[in-house]
Amino acid sequence: MARKRSERPFPTREEVLDFIRGSKGAVGKREIARAFHIQGPERIALKELLKDLRRSGDLQSGAKRRY
């Protein structure tokens, strides 16, 4: 029997930025997705959110697509 995922709201820009800033080292999309329990099609939305954060200057990508 498949376990049903509890409904969690998609993280806000501020929540994602707080997570990245609070991390000890650089984090990638995978770590961010795991921290917020993002799966499937929501990962595409996360990718777009990160792209918007980079464009606005709130986030800079580092080596190996880390933030």
Secondary structure as UniProt FT lines:
FT   HELIX           13..22
FT   HELIX           29..35
FT   TURN            36..37
FT   TURN            40..41
FT   HELIX           42..56
FT   HELIX           63..65
//
